[in-house]
C-alpha cells in the first residue's frame, strides 16, 4: 500500500463522490478510480459498492476507513512536528468552515502572511461541529466558528463580527420580488442546506421547528459549489451566511425576519501548542 492510495481512499470516503474527490485531490477521475481498484486488489476486498452514479462503503470499507483515520492523523501530526522543528517555520493549522472561508479567508490570508512571515499556514475546511472535534483532539491549532454553536468548555472563543443569515434564491424565483421574508413563507420552498456538520443548518432547522414548520429540505451537502449550482439552476433556495457566495449576479439575497444575526469568531484550546501560535492568534483577532 502507498500513502497516496490511503489518502485517496479517505478523500473518497469524505466526499462519497469520485468526481468531487478527484477535484479535491487535483488528479483525474480515471487515475483515482485505478488507484482505488489497485488498493482493493492488494487488500483482497471490495471497499466500495458502485451503482450507476452512486457509491457506498462496504462493511470492509467502513472498517478500513475507521482504522485509517487515526493512523493518517498521527502521520500528519508527526509531519507537522518535524517541519516545525526542522525549519525556520512554525506551522499553524487553522480550520475554516466553507461558508465563512469564502468571504473571510482572502482577507485573512493576505494580511496574516504579511504580518507573520515566519509562520506557515495550513487550512482545513470543515463545518463547526467537526472543527470543534478536530480542535479538541489537537488536530487543529485554532478554528473559526459560529459563537452561537455549543462550544465545548475546553475552548476559548473570541468574537470577530456578526453576520445575518439570509435566503439565497434565483432571481427568476417567485419570491425574488420581495425585500424581506418570514420563515413561514418558506414552508413550501425547496431548500438545499449544509449537512449536520454545519451549525448554521442546526440554527435554520431549529427556527423552522420553533414555528411548527417542516422545512422542505430536498438535499443536504458539505459542498458550497453544490449549493450554488442548485440555486443557479433554480432547483432550490438556501439559507446561508450573508456574503458567503461572492458572485450573486443571478441570485436574490433576502433578509429573514425571525433569524437573529450570528457571531463569527475563532476558538482555540485553553492549553496552547506553541507560544508563537498564540502570538499568531493575536494577529488573527485584528480581523
C-alpha positions in Angstrom: 0.0 0.0 0.0 1.1 3.5 -0.8 0.4 6.5 1.3 -1.2 8.4 -1.6 -3.6 5.4 -2.1 -4.7 5.7 1.5 -5.2 9.4 1.3 -7.2 9.0 -1.9 -9.5 6.4 -0.3 -10.1 8.7 2.7 -11.0 11.6 0.4 -13.5 9.3 -1.4 -15.0 8.4 1.9 -15.3 12.1 2.8 -16.8 13.1 -0.5 -18.7 9.9 -1.3 -18.3 11.0 -4.9 -15.4 10.0 -7.2 -15.6 13.2 -9.3 -15.6 15.5 -6.3 -12.8 13.6 -4.6 -10.7 13.7 -7.8 -11.1 17.5 -8.0 -10.1 18.0 -4.4 -7.1 15.7 -4.9 -6.2 17.5 -8.2 -6.0 14.3 -10.1 -8.1 12.9 -13.0 -11.1 10.7 -12.2 -9.7 7.7 -14.1 -6.5 7.9 -12.1 -8.4 8.0 -8.8 -10.6 5.0 -9.9 -7.5 3.0 -10.9 -5.8 3.8 -7.5 -8.8 2.7 -5.5 -9.1 -0.5 -7.6 -5.4 -1.3 -7.1 -5.8 -0.8 -3.4 -8.8 -3.2 -3.3 -6.9 -5.8 -5.3 -3.9 -5.5 -2.9 -6.2 -5.9 0.2 -8.3 -8.6 -1.4 -11.6 -7.0 -0.5 -14.1 -4.6 -2.1 -14.0 -1.2 -0.3 -16.7 0.4 -2.3 -20.0 -0.6 -3.9 -20.5 1.2 -7.2 -24.1 1.5 -8.5 -24.6 3.9 -11.5 -23.5 7.3 -10.3 -23.7 6.4 -6.6 -21.0 4.8 -4.4 -21.3 3.4 -0.9 -18.9 1.8 1.5 -18.9 -1.9 2.1 -18.6 -3.2 5.7 -14.9 -3.8 4.9 -14.6 -0.3 3.6 -16.1 1.2 6.7 -13.8 -0.8 8.9 -10.7 0.2 6.8 -11.8 3.9 6.9 -12.2 3.8 10.7 -8.8 2.2 11.2 -7.1 4.7 8.8 -8.4 7.9 10.3 -6.2 7.8 13.5 -3.2 6.3 11.6 -3.2 9.1 9.0 -3.9 11.7 11.7 -0.8 10.6 13.6 1.3 10.7 10.5 0.1 14.2 9.7 0.9 15.3 13.3 4.4 13.8 13.0 4.9 15.6 9.7 3.9 18.9 11.2 6.2 18.5 14.2 9.1 17.6 12.1 8.5 20.5 9.7 8.2 22.8 12.7 11.3 21.6 14.4 13.4 21.1 11.3 13.0 24.5 9.7 12.6 28.2 10.4 8.8 27.9 10.1 6.2 27.2 12.7 3.1 25.6 11.4 -0.3 26.9 12.3 -3.2 24.6 11.3 -6.4 26.6 11.0 -10.0 25.4 10.5 -12.3 27.5 8.4 -15.9 26.4 7.6 -16.6 26.8 3.8 -19.3 29.4 4.4 -17.0 31.6 6.5 -13.9 31.0 4.4 -15.5 32.2 1.2 -15.6 35.8 2.4 -13.1 35.8 5.4 -10.2 33.8 4.2 -8.9 36.0 1.3 -8.5 39.0 3.6 -7.2 36.9 6.5 -4.6 35.1 4.4 -3.0 38.1 2.8 -2.8 40.1 6.0 -1.7 37.1 8.1 1.2 36.1 5.8 2.4 39.7 5.6 2.4 40.1 9.4 3.6 36.6 10.2 6.2 35.7 7.6 7.8 33.0 9.9 4.6 31.0 10.3 3.4 28.5 7.7 -0.4 28.5 7.5 -2.4 25.2 6.8 -6.1 25.5 6.1 -8.6 22.7 6.8 -12.3 23.1 5.7 -15.0 21.6 7.9 -18.2 22.6 9.5 -18.4 24.0 13.0 -19.1 20.6 14.7 -16.3 18.7 13.0 -13.9 21.7 13.5 -14.6 21.6 17.3 -13.9 17.9 17.4 -10.6 18.4 15.5 -9.6 21.2 17.8 -10.3 19.2 20.9 -8.3 16.3 19.5 -5.4 18.7 18.8 -5.7 18.2 15.0 -6.1 22.0 14.7 -4.4 24.9 16.4 -7.4 27.2 16.1 -10.6 27.3 14.1 -13.2 29.9 13.0 -16.6 29.1 14.4 -20.1 30.5 15.0 -20.3 31.7 18.5 -23.9 30.5 19.0 -22.7 26.9 18.5 -22.5 24.8 21.6 -18.9 25.5 22.4 -17.0 22.9 24.5 -15.9 24.2 27.9 -12.3 23.4 27.0 -12.4 26.1 24.2 -11.9 29.8 24.3 -14.0 31.8 21.8 -13.0 35.3 20.6 -15.8 37.1 18.6 -14.8 39.0 15.5 -18.0 40.1 13.8 -21.7 39.5 13.3 -23.4 38.3 10.1 -27.0 37.8 9.1 -28.5 34.5 7.7 -30.3 35.2 4.5 -32.3 33.4 1.9 -30.5 32.9 -1.4 -32.7 32.2 -4.4 -32.5 32.5 -8.1 -33.6 35.9 -9.5 -36.3 34.1 -11.5 -37.9 32.6 -8.4 -41.4 33.7 -7.5 -40.2 35.2 -4.2 -37.4 37.3 -5.8 -39.7 40.4 -5.8 -39.9 40.7 -2.0 -37.4 42.7 0.1 -37.9 40.8 3.4 -39.4 37.4 4.1 -40.8 35.5 7.1 -39.8 31.9 7.9 -43.5 31.0 7.5 -43.3 32.0 3.8 -40.6 29.4 3.2 -42.7 26.4 4.2 -43.1 25.1 0.7 -39.8 26.5 -0.8 -37.4 23.6 -1.7 -34.1 24.2 0.2 -30.6 22.8 -0.1 -28.8 23.1 3.2 -25.4 22.2 4.5 -25.4 18.9 6.5 -25.4 18.3 10.2 -21.6 19.1 10.4 -22.5 22.7 10.0 -24.1 24.7 12.9 -25.9 27.1 10.5 -28.0 24.1 9.4 -29.0 23.4 13.0 -30.0 27.1 13.5 -32.2 27.0 10.5 -33.8 23.7 11.4 -34.5 24.9 15.0 -36.1 28.0 13.7 -38.4 26.1 11.5 -39.3 23.7 14.3 -39.9 26.6 16.7 -42.6 27.8 14.4 -44.1 24.3 13.8 -43.0 24.2 10.2 -41.5 21.2 8.4 -38.7 22.6 6.3 -38.8 21.4 2.7 -35.1 20.4 2.6 -34.5 18.4 -0.6 -30.8 17.9 -0.2 -28.0 18.3 2.4 -24.4 18.7 1.4 -21.0 19.7 2.6 -20.1 21.5 -0.7 -20.7 25.2 -1.3 -20.4 24.6 -5.0 -23.3 22.2 -4.9 -25.4 24.7 -3.1 -24.5 27.4 -5.6 -25.3 25.1 -8.6 -28.7 24.2 -7.2 -29.6 27.9 -6.8 -28.3 28.8 -10.2 -30.3 26.1 -11.9 -33.5 27.0 -10.0 -33.6 23.7 -8.2 -33.7 25.1 -4.7 -33.0 28.0 -2.5 -30.8 28.1 0.6 -30.3 29.9 3.9 -26.7 31.0 4.2 -24.4 33.4 5.9 -24.7 36.8 4.1 -21.7 37.2 1.8 -20.7 33.5 1.6 -21.3 33.5 -2.1 -19.3 36.2 -3.7 -20.9 36.2 -7.1 -24.6 36.8 -6.7 -25.3 38.3 -10.1 -28.1 35.7 -10.8 -29.2 35.4 -7.2 -31.6 37.4 -5.0 -30.5 37.6 -1.3 -33.4 38.3 1.1 -33.3 39.0 4.9 -35.3 36.7 7.1 -37.3 38.3 9.9 -37.1 35.5 12.5 -33.4 34.5 12.4 -31.1 36.6 14.5 -27.5 37.5 13.4 -24.8 35.1 14.2 -21.4 35.8 15.8 -18.3 34.7 13.9 -15.0 34.4 15.7 -12.2 32.0 16.4 -11.7 29.3 19.0 -8.7 27.7 20.5 -8.0 25.2 23.3 -7.2 26.7 26.7 -3.9 24.8 26.6 -1.5 26.3 24.0 0.5 24.3 21.5 3.3 26.8 20.9 4.0 30.3 22.1 4.4 31.6 18.6 1.0 30.2 17.6 -0.6 32.2 20.4 1.1 35.3 19.1 -0.4 34.4 15.7 -3.9 34.3 17.4 -3.4 38.0 18.3 -2.9 38.8 14.7 -6.0 36.8 13.7 -8.0 38.8 16.3 -7.3 42.0 14.3 -9.6 40.8 11.6 
